[in-house]
Amino acid sequence: MIRFNVGQAFANCSGVSRRSFLTAGAAGIAGLSLPEILAQETFAGTASGKKSLIVIHLDGGPPQMDLIDPKPFAPSELRSPFSPISTSVAGLQLTELMPQCAKIADKLVFLRSLVGSDGKHHAFQCQSGYGEKALKSLGGRPALGCVVKHLLGKPEDEVPNFIDLMQGRPLVRNSARPGFLGIGCKPFRPDISNIWKRELETGMQGELKRLGNDHKTELSLIHDLPVNRLNDRLELLQTVDRFRRDLDTSGSMDAMDQFHQQAYKVLTSGAFARAMDIGAEDPRVVEHYTPTAAPGGTQFYTSEGPDSLLKFMLARRLIEAGVRVVSVSLSDFDTHSDNNNRMRHLGPLFDHGFHALVTDLESRGMLDDTVVLAWGEFGRTPKVNDKGGRDHWPSVSMGLMAGGGMPGGLVLGATDREAGKVTERPVAFCDVIATLYRKLGINPQSIIHDQTGRPHVLMSEGAPVHELV
């Protein structure tokens, strides 16, 4: 492992002392894979734009009727217990679990009619727009962040283009995978589990273990290697590369020094290290992301607590440092049992965190250049089961967006009186991802090539949502 200290201790609102550190893991420079990750970034397919993206995955699938699509006239056996409340947009209502977002509804986009979920319990479709089986024989479709890294990355970048902070199912199931672009376009994955714990279900614990070394994180937040040790390792690798380059008539080895140099630059970059050091954040900003009231309801053992919202703050810090795409998760919306009490805990957390992120970005003049999107793998059933839960419902999903120059106070689509069927303006997952590419300055009809050189249309399905571009 290659480790160096980048931060100081901090205490969050609950008084828990934390320390953040940066590490190149076993799959980093020592294993020669980090430079390989950087290698394909030389072949940028389009000019770099200015827009960035934060994707918040609501792990487990959020219940649309309990958050942004209240249905007070649904049959009593289906009706959400959470009352509608008014917002800053005339005629638009959210549920009582979303009072903070209601205040800034005029800055938000509400997706009430997402369709086309493949019903799979991970975040891959929310990262790529495609179902898991699309081009599976070639490695599968790549996640958006991996495409951004492939097309917009440069050897001289001092911060990674794509950082994946997702925990729970999205991590275990490798949702931010590079697909047919190959491992050179994998995201950087800081191991944040020592700061924010997300308890895994028993089945997922075994699933993660079975994935073995191929699923290792690229970075870990641990400590204690001085930078001069990293210098020594880099010099050794450069010596090996020079020897190998003498034997390489193709000239490809000539580029390897550049990739090692960039790997070194990323890992020792002051900008990247400072972004990861959340202990250096202004305490007033930490307070801004911290709910003032204790969460109500019931916290399920796989669900996260109030300190998890500081992951949203870390995402903002990374974007501020120059990262183009950050994925983060909030767990656990898989409410097969005790839906109402669990949503009394999770709903206000999501509401506070999304509001805090949007208003923080706005106060820094970053909102127009940063798209924020929160969504999950599917919605949940109008019918409540015999355990008081709501089950998987791929027919309708929800999403919440802000920033990137999009118009605020916009509601896309509508559902029936039970929030179970789309009745107006269906929007597909691929449509949203195509919109994000357009916002990032990438033509969704661009041609990208897999590792065999075969061409593919980036978004062969879907089209940008015209109301948002």
N, C-alpha and C positions, 0 to 999 in steps of 0.2 A: 504494500500500500504506500502511496505517496501522499503525505499529509502536511498541511501548514495552517497555522492559526490565523484566522481573519477577523476575530471578533471579541467582544467583551460580553460579560454576563448582563442579562436584563431580567427584570421581574415583570410579569404581566399583571393584569388587574387582580388575578386570584392569588398573587403573591408567589407564584411558582417561579423559581429562578431557572433561567435557561442560558445556554451558551451556543452560539452558532459558529461552525468551523467549515472550512472547505478542504476537500480531499480528492485526489485522483485515485480512484479505486483500483482494484487488481486488474480491471480491464482497461486501465488508463495508459499512461505513457509506458510504464514498465512492460505492459503486454502488447504494445504497438497498435492497439485497436483505436485509441483516441485519434492519432494521426490519420488512421484509415477513415474514421468518421469524417474528418475534415477534408479528405482527399477530393470527394466529388464536388465540394463547394467551389472549386476552381471553375467548373463548367456552368457558370451562371447563364440562365436562359433569358433573363430579362433584367432591365435596369432596376436598381433598388429604389423603392418608393419610401414614403415617410410614415405610412400607416402601420399600426401594430394591433395585436389581437390578444385578448384574454378570454379563454373559454373556461367557464365554470361548469363542471359536470355534476349534476344533482344525482349522485350515485344511488341507484335502485329504482328510479322512475318516480317523479313527483306527481301527486294527485292534483290534476288541473282544477277540479271543482273546489278544492280547499285552499287555493292560492289566488290565481288570477282570473278564474272563470266561474264566479259564484252563480249558483242556480237555486235561488230561494223558492222557486215554484215547482221544484222537482217533487215527485211523490215522497211522502214522509219517510218511507223505508229506504230511500236512496239519498235523501237530502243531506248535505253537509251541515254540521252543527254551527259552522262559522258564518256569522252574519255578513252581509255586504256592507261596505263602507264607501263613502264618496271619496273622490280623488281631486287632484288639481286640474283634471280635465272634465269638463261638464259632460254628464251622462255616462262617464266611465266609472265602474265600480270594481273593487277588489274585495277580498275577504278581510275580516278583522285581523287576520294573522299578518297582514302586509301594510301596517300603518305608515311605516317610513317610506316605502316605495310609493304609497298613495300620495305623499307630499310632493314627490318629484315625478309624478306620472307624466307631466308635460315634457319630460326629457327622455322618456322610455318608449320602447316598442314592445307591444304585447302580442306574442304569437299564440293564438288560441286554436289554430287549425292545422297543426303539423300532422302529416300523414306519411305512411310508407315505412313505418318502423318494421325492422325484420324480427322484432320480438326477442332479441338476444340480450342477455344480462351482462353487458359490458359497455364501454364507451366508444367502440370503434366507429359506429355509424355517426356519432356526434363529432368524431375527429376527421372523418373522411367523406361523409355523405352517403357512402355505399354500404351495402350489406356485407357480411363477413365472407360470403362465397364469391363475391365479384373478383374475377381473374385469379382465383385461388391457386390454380395450377402454375401461375407465374410468380406466386408469392403474395398475391392479393393486392388490392389498391393501397396506395400510401396515405398516411394521415396528412392533413393539410400542413401541419408544422414541418413535416419531413419534406414536403414539396417546397415549402418556403426555403428550407435549408439548402435543398438541391439547386433551386433557381436563383436565390438571392444571396447565398452565402459567398464570402470572399476569404481568401487565405489570411488577409490582414485583419480580419475581425477580431476584436478583443473580447467580445462576449459571444456566447452561443446564439444562434438565430432561433433555436427552439428549445425550450426547457419544459419538461414534463414534471409537474409536482403532484400528479394524481396518486391517490392512495386507494386501498380497498380493491374492488372488482377491476377498475380500470388498470391498476398496476399489475395485478395477478394475471389478467388476461391480455396484457401487453397491447392495450387499446391504441396507443400512439405509435404504432409500428410503421416501419418504412415500406413494407410491402415489396413490390417489384423493383423499387429503387435500390434495395440492398442495404446491408448494415452500415455502409458509409453515411447513410442519411438518418441514422437513429437519433432520437432526441438525447440531450443531456438529462440525466435523471438524478438530481440530488436526493440522497436518502434523508428525508426529513422526519423519519419515524421516531427518532429520539426526542423530537420537539413536539410533534403532533401525533399522538397515537390513534390509530384506527384499528380496533380489534377485528381480526378476520374470523369469519365463520369457519367451523372445523373443516368443511370440504375445501374451502379456499386455501387453508393452511397447507393441506396436502397437495393441492394443485400447484401452489407456489414452490413447494419443495421439489416436486417432480420436474419443474422447469429447469432446475439446476443452474449451471454456470451461464447458460445462454440468456438468462434473465437477470444477470447481475446489474446493479446500478453502475453508471459511469462515474458518479461522484457520490461521496458520503460526507455528512456533516460531523466529522470527528477531528481530532487535533494532533498537534505535537511534532510536525516535521519542519525543521527550518528550511527556508527557501534555498540555501546553499546546497542542501542535499539534492534538491530538484535540479539545480545547475549541474551537479556532478553526473546525475543520471542522464540529463540531456546531452552532455558532452560525450558520454559513452555511446549513446544511441547514434549520435552524429558520426562518430568514428566508424561504427558498424555500417551505417548507411553509405559513407564515402567508399568503404571497401566494396560493398555490394554494387555501388554505382559504377565502379571501375569495370565490373563484369557485365554490366547491363548495356547492351548495344542499343536498346530501344529508347533509352533516355528517360524512361518512366521513373527510375530511381533518382534522377536529377531533381524531381519534384518532391521527393520524400522529405528532404531537409526543410522545405517550406512548410509541410504539414506538421512536422515535429516542432518547428518554430511557432506555428500558430497554436498548437496544443499547449506549448509552454506559455505563450502569451495569454491564452484564455485562462489557464490555471493560475497565473500570477498577476493577472490584470487587476489593477486597483479598482476599476469600475465594477468588475464582476464580484470581487471579494467584498467590496463595500455594500453592494446590493444584497448579497447573501447574509450580511451581518445585521440582522434585524434588531440586535441589541443597541445599535447606534441610532435607531429611529427616535425622533422627538417623542417624549412621553405623551405629549398632547395628541399626537397622531395615533399612538397606540390606544389611547383612551377613546379616540374617535371610532376605532374599529371594535371597541369592546362594549357589549350591551350594558346599559346601566341597571337594568332589572334582572334578577335571577330568572333563568328560564323556567317556564312552567311545564306542565304535562309530565310525560315519562321519557327518560332517556334510555333507549334500547342499548344493549351491550355493544352493538356495532355502530351506534350513532356517536357523533362528535359533540363536544361541548363548546362553550363560548370562545375559548382560546383558539379554536380552529379558524375563526374569522381573520386571525393574523396571517393566515396563508394568503388571503386576498391582498393584504398589505404587502406581503413579500412579492406577489405577482406585480403589483404596481411598481415596487422598487426595481424589479428586473426590467420591466418595460422602460422605466426612466433611465436605466443604465444602457439601453440600446438593444435589448432582446426583442425580437420581432413577434414571437408567438409564445405564450405561456398557457399551459393547461393546468387547472387545479380542480380539486373535487371537494364536495361536501357530502357526508354520509350520515344517515342511511335512510333513504326514502322507500325502501322495500317493505312497505307497511302491510304485510299479509295478516297481521294481527294488531289489535289495539290502535287502529289508524288515528283516531281522534286525539287520544292522549299523546301519541308520538308526534303528531303534527303540531300540537300545542308547544312542543319542545323545538322541533326543527323549523317550523314555519317562521317564527319570529327571528331565529338565527339567520336564516337565509335573507329575510327582509332587511335586517340590520346590516348584514355584510354587503349585500348588493348596493344598498343606499350609501353605505360608508365608502365603498370603492368608487362609485360614480361621482359622488360629491368631492372625494379626495382628488380624483383625476381632474375634475372641473376646476377646483381651487388652484391647481398647478398649471392650468392652461393646457392640459394633456388630453382632454376628453374628445376634442374634435379629431385628433389623430389616433385615438385608441378605440377600437370596437370592443365592447364587452358583451358576451353572450352567455347566458345560463340556460341549460336545458338538460334533459335526461334521456335515457334510452327508450322510454315509452311513457304513456300515461297510466292511470289506474281506473279500475272498474267503477261505473256508477253504483253497481250493486255492492252492498256491504256483506261480507261472508259471515259465517257463524262464529268466527273468532273476532268479529268487530273490525276486520281489516278490509282493505281494498286490494284486489289482485292485479296482475299485469293486464294492460289494455293497449295493445299496439294500434288500435284504430284511431286514437287521438292522443297527441302529445302536446306539451306546452313549452314555451320558451320566453325569455325576457332578454331584451337587447337595449343597448344604449351606445352613444358616442359615434365616432367615425364620420361625423357630418350627416348622420341619418336624422330624419325629422322625428321630433318627440311627440308624445301624446297620440301615437298611432296604434290602432288595434287592427291586426291582420286576422281575418277569418272569424267564423262564428260556429257554435255548436248547438245542438238541440237542447231541450229543457233539462236533460239529464247530463249534459256534457259528455255524451257517449258517441255521438256521430257528428261529423263535420257537415254543416249546412251551407257554408259560404266560404269562398276563397281558400280552397285547400293549398297548403304550402308543403312541399316535400323537403326532406332532409338535404337532398342534393341541391335544391334551390337555394337553401340557406348557405351551404358551403360555397356554391358558385358566387353568391353575393359577397361572401367574405374574401374570396380570391380577388374579385373586382375591387373591393375596398383596399386590398393590399397592393394593388397595382399589377396584378397578374391576370392575364386573359384566361378565363376558364376554358376557352377553346384551344389553348396552347397545346402543342404536341410535346410530350415527354417520352423518353425512351426507357425501357426496362434494361436489365443487365445484359440481355442478349442483343440489344440494339433495336428491338422491335418498337415501333412508334405506337403511342396511345394518345387519344384525346384526353386531356386532363379531366374534364367533366363531360363525359359522353352522355350523361343524363342530367336533367335539370337545367335551369336557366336563372340568372340573377333576378331577384325579386325587384320589380321595376319601381315599387314604392320606396325602396331603400337605397337605390343607386342614383 
